[in-house]
């Protein structure tokens, strides 16, 4: 798979009419854009949280007083975290840290009356809790997709599938901040999710750790099988017998487990076909290294 910019993608399609070519945008950037759209619902509360955290962070008297409060409560000192607009998840981490030390900042505001005007109201705190609840899966998704764990296209589709399901469920809580935020996030996310739904189906299916897990209905599974069988016929000779070899399960990251646990399915045992593709499709999902899996199949077929 080649990764290229938007202009090159357009040029390839224009000059070569390559219908098998598709453009996949940065999944983490898509998530970030969707989150920004959703946060507009609680913009006032998040701005107050940012200003309050900044006020404490840049005031030595406030920091000293906050340290005394932590000592009085026999708790390790935690400094409010500042938001950085250029870093993904920065606002989520700032709000999470601020919410964690709320009991201490409540005392601080009592001892420093001039902070009351900048301090968060009960409604602001409730909004922050909703934000953290909604954004936690997206935070985990961002870390998974952006980290050095080498996520596959199957992981991308799995992550989007779980997040869309999570937000759709939250959207059903009518007339709530959670519902309004979910609608705004989904507005942006669905633009890209719909594209992912129809693209890269073969790549997802050929990832043994995801395979059919993000295809909900029998018709979807049958459809993608037809697509990949058609593609496979142009590359592989029919009726080629392959020995079955199951690889050892590899350890996945906790973030990866978080999303895949939502999608575990059980499959009935099926007879092994002489075609390697049929053999693969009839196997249950395997949490294995994708490249090692197909390398072993390649060696076995020689």
CORKAKA-V899516 format. One record per helix or strand of 3 or more residues. SS is the DSSP state (H for helix, E for strand). FROM is the first residue (numbers start at 0). TO is the last residue. If there is no record, write none. Layout:
ss={SS;SS}
from={FROM;FROM}
to={TO;TO}
//
This chain:
ss={H;H;H;H;H;H;H;H;H;H;H;H;H;H}
from={5;26;59;89;101;112;121;152;176;200;217;253;275;289}
to={15;56;71;99;110;114;145;170;197;204;232;262;281;299}
//
